[in-house]
Amino acid sequence: MGRDQVVIGRRCERAVVTAYRELRATGNVDMDAFRACTVLYRIHHPEASINEARRLVSEWIDHHVVRGDTGPTSGCECGDD
């Protein structure tokens, strides 16, 4: 299954991974894309600390983008949306 065919259940996770890929594809450096995605996560979850947001965003980017894994991830408590 290609990366475009993978269905990510959580809206926040899907938004983060999509934003990261698009930011990188348009020439943004890794850390700028990561920071933007951390802010995006906190828009979805304002109750999350900056450290929690960084941890989840880095796990999701590693899982979906770096490793290309298609399996489920651990993550926030919002469940599947």
C-alpha positions as CSV (number, residue, x, y, z in Angstrom):
1,M,0.0,0.0,0.0
2,G,1.5,3.4,-1.0
3,R,1.7,6.2,1.4
4,D,-1.1,8.1,-0.3
5,Q,-3.4,5.1,0.3
6,V,-2.8,4.8,4.0
7,V,-5.7,5.9,6.0
8,I,-4.8,7.6,9.3
9,G,-7.7,7.4,11.7
10,R,-7.0,10.4,14.0
11,R,-7.8,13.8,12.4
12,C,-5.0,15.4,14.3
13,E,-2.5,12.8,13.3
14,R,-3.6,12.9,9.7
15,A,-3.3,16.7,9.7
16,V,0.2,16.6,11.2
17,V,1.5,14.0,8.8
18,T,-0.1,15.7,5.7
19,A,1.2,19.1,6.8
20,Y,4.7,17.8,7.4
21,R,4.9,16.1,4.0
22,E,3.5,19.2,2.2
23,L,5.9,21.6,4.0
24,R,8.9,19.4,3.2
25,A,7.8,19.0,-0.4
26,T,7.6,22.8,-0.9
27,G,11.2,23.3,0.4
28,N,10.8,23.9,4.1
29,V,13.6,22.5,6.2
30,D,12.9,19.7,8.6
31,M,12.9,21.8,11.9
32,D,10.7,24.4,10.4
33,A,8.2,21.8,9.3
34,F,8.4,20.0,12.7
35,R,7.8,23.3,14.6
36,A,4.8,24.1,12.4
37,C,3.3,20.6,12.9
38,T,3.8,21.0,16.7
39,V,1.8,24.2,16.6
40,L,-0.8,22.4,14.4
41,Y,-1.1,19.6,16.9
42,R,-1.6,22.1,19.7
43,I,-4.4,23.7,17.7
44,H,-6.2,20.3,17.7
45,H,-5.2,19.7,21.4
46,P,-4.8,23.0,23.2
47,E,-4.6,21.1,26.5
48,A,-1.4,19.4,25.4
49,S,1.9,20.6,26.7
50,I,4.6,21.6,24.3
51,N,6.7,18.6,25.3
52,E,3.7,16.2,24.7
53,A,3.1,17.8,21.3
54,R,6.7,17.5,20.3
55,R,6.8,13.8,21.4
56,L,3.7,12.8,19.5
57,V,4.6,14.8,16.3
58,S,8.1,13.3,16.3
59,E,6.7,9.8,16.7
60,W,4.1,10.3,13.9
61,I,6.7,11.7,11.5
62,D,9.1,8.9,12.3
63,H,6.3,6.3,11.9
64,H,4.6,7.5,8.7
65,V,7.3,9.5,6.9
66,V,10.7,8.2,7.9
67,R,9.9,4.5,8.3
68,G,6.8,4.5,6.0
69,D,5.0,2.2,8.4
70,T,1.3,1.7,7.6
71,G,0.3,0.2,11.0
72,P,-1.5,2.1,13.8
73,T,0.4,4.3,16.1
74,S,0.1,5.1,19.8
75,G,-0.9,8.6,20.3
76,C,-3.3,11.1,21.7
77,E,-6.4,10.2,23.6
78,C,-8.8,11.6,21.0
79,G,-9.2,8.2,19.3
80,D,-10.3,7.7,15.8
81,D,-12.2,10.6,14.2
